[in-house]
Amino acid sequence: MTDKNWLQNLTKSGKDSWIGGVCSGLGEYTSIPSWTWRILFSLLFIFYGTGLLIYILLWIFVPPQPKSKD
């Protein structure tokens, strides 16, 4: 069993980050742009109150992107 879990490839990005890089990391990993993820988290926060909690948990548990040695 050498296949990685799909979540192990998810990382926070430093290129398009505003606060923690979570939305930009999700944007790089999925085909959905980072601005759409930002709107989704904002709407979840406004209507259900869970967007902020989910974002903070992802900010804590998703590892940052490895630094490139350019």
Buried (B, 14 or more C-beta within 10 A) or exposed (E): EEEEEEEEEBBBBEEBBEEBBBBBBBBBBEEEBBEEBBEBBBEBBEEEEEBEEBBEEBBEEBEEBEEEEE
